[in-house]
């Protein structure tokens, strides 16, 4: 075999070092691009799942709160100043009322219930909190702190003091917005942002929960987070006057 033919065969034997380095570099770039795309796709999927879980959690809490308000009881209670009113006190950001709650025995019993937003104050998101304690017939109420037992009955008898229980319903709630429907003297419906010293329950309660933004302040409520809830207490359900 001639020297020229021998040199031609050497060139056909494989890649040079430079070609191999270029091939490795291109392979690494392709792998990096594929990995980056995978990370982006995985992050997007996790965000979608997170939003779905958040929406589902909000829906469950909203359904529970709706049930609480539907079961609001038109009970009359007397306060420490001897005034008689319905068992409900509400303003634009919190609400106290008597409702039915299930017990470990499987029976529904009457409880005082308070819905409000609480700031833990340690950097954690604000929370929608429900505070409850058993309702006792004949107990005198201090509307300045309705969830705190006064231990006093209508005729001066002593009533066992029960400490309220607090449960976090939903995290990341910046504030509540509450409104109450009533009918004026001309029988026209109007919304007000307070329900105090009334003899009856409101015909409708309208409630929105505004989510926290990255700055900790309230963002506009989104349908996925908490659609506006409008609830009629059961006693008005078939009265034909709730506009529902």
N, C-alpha and C positions, 0 to 999 in steps of 0.2 A: 504494500500500500504506500502511495506517495505521501510525503510530508503534508502537501496541501490537502489531501483527502482526510488525513488524520486530524488536522486542525479543524476541518468542517465538522467532523463527528463530535469533537469536544464542545463546539458551540451548540450542538443539538442535545447535549446530555441533561440540561436543567436550567433553573433560574440562576441569575447572578445574585450576589449579596444585595445590591441596590434594588433589584426587582423584588426580592423577598421583603426588604424593609418597606418598600412602597405598598406591597400587598398587605403586610401586617398593619401598616398605618391606616389604610382604607378599611380593613376589617374592623379595626378599633373604632374608627369614626362611625361606621355603620352600626356597630354594637351600641355606641354611645347614643346615637340618634334613636335607635329602637328602644333603649332603656329609658331615655327621656320621654319619648312618646308614651311608653308604658306607665311611667310615673304620672304624667299628666292625665292619662285615661283613668288610672287608679284613683287619683285625687278627685277628679270630677265625679267618679262613681261614688266615692265616700261622701262627697258633699251632697249628692242627690239622695243617698240613703239617709244621711243626717237630717236633711230637710223633710224627708218623708216621715222619719221617726218623730221629729219635732211636731209636724202637723198632726200626726196620729195622737201624740200625747196631748196636744192642745185640744183636739176634738174630744177625747175622753174626759178631760177636765171640764170642757164646756158643757158636755152632756150631763155631767154630774151636777154642775152649778145650776143648770136649767132645771134639773129635777128638784134641787133644794128650793129654788124659788117657786116652782109650781106647788110645792107642798107647804108654802108659808101659811101659818095658822092665824086666823083673825081673832086671836085671844085678846081680852082686855086686861091690862095690868095697871097697878097703882104704883106711883113712884114715891120717893122719900118726901116729896112736897104734897102728897095726897092727891095728885092729879091723876085722872084716869084716862088712859089712851090705849090705842091698839099696840100690840107687841111688835113694833117695828120702828127703827130709827135709822135714817139714812141721809147721807149727803152725796156730793158729787164723786167721792173717792172711796167710801166705805159704807157697809150696810150691816145692820144687826136685825135679826128677826128670829122667830121661833118656827122650827120646821121638824119634819119627821126624819129620823136617821135609824138605820138598822143597828141592832145590838148583837153581841156574840151569841145570844140565845135565839137569834133568828126573828125577833119581834121588832116592830117599828115603835120607837118611843120619841117623845118630844124633847127637843134640845134647843137651847139658845145657840145661835150660829152667827159668827161675825166673819165677813169677807173683807180683806184689806191687803194692801201691798206693804211689805216690810223690807227695809234696807238692812242687811246684816252688818254693814259698816266695816267689813274686813276685806273689801275688795271683791267679794263674791257678788253675783248678779242679784238684783232685787227679786223678791219672791211673792207670789200670790199665796196668802196664808188663810187657812180656815181655823178659827178658834171656836170651840164648843164646850158647853157644860149642860148637864141635865136641867130641864125646865121643872120647876116646882110650883104647883098651883098655890096661889095665895102669897107668894113671896113679894116683898116690896123691892122695887128696882131703883137703883141709882143710875140714871141715864148718863151720868158722866163717865161711868165705867160699868156698862151693863153686863159684861161677862164676868164681873167680880161679884160673888155672892155677898149680899148684905147680912144674911143670917137672921133676917127679921120677917115675920109674917104680918098679915093685915091686922090681927088682933093682939099684936105684941108678942106672940109666941116665937120661940127660937126655932130656926130652921137650920139643918145641918149645912155647913159650908163645904162646897165642892169646888176644887180648883179647876179652872178651865184647861182643856187640852188643846195643843196647837199642832197643826199639820200643814206641811208645805204641799200645796196643790200643783204649782207650776213655777219654774224658775225662769228668769229672764223677762219678767213683766215689770215695766217701768212704772205704770200707773193704771188705775181703773177709771173709767168714765161711766157714771151712773145717772140715769134720769128716771122720773116717776110721772106716770100719767094720772091726771085727775080731771074731774069735770067741774067747771065753774058754776055760778048761780044760774047762768043762762043755758046750762047743760051743754056747753061747748068743751071739747077736749083740749087740754093744754098740758105741756110738759114742764115740769119743774125739776130743779137739781137738789131738792131737799125734801125729806118726809119726816116731819117731827110734830109731836103732839096732835096726831090725827086720830079720828075715831074708827077709821076703816083702813084696810090695806089699799095701796094704789091699784088701779085697774090693770096697769102694765108697768113692768120694770124693764128698762133698756140698759144693757150693759156692754161695754167694750173693754178689752184689755189691750193696752198698747205695749208692744215689745221694746226691749232695750236695744239701743244702737251701740256701736263700738265706743261711743263717748259716754255711755251709761245713761243717756237721756232718752226720752220717749220718741220712737219713730211712729210714723203713721201706721195704723193697724192694717195688716194685710189679711186677705180672706184666708190664706193658707195658715196664718198664725192663729187668728181668732176672729171669725166673722161676728158681726154685731148680733147680739142675742136680745130678743124681745120676748118676754115671758109674762103670761097671765096667771095669777094665782088660781088654784083649782076652784075656789068658791065663785069666781067670775067666769069660769070656762063656758058655761051655757047661759050666761046672762044676756048675751046679745049686745053688750055695750063696751067691748074691749077693742073694737076695730081690727081684730085679727081675722 
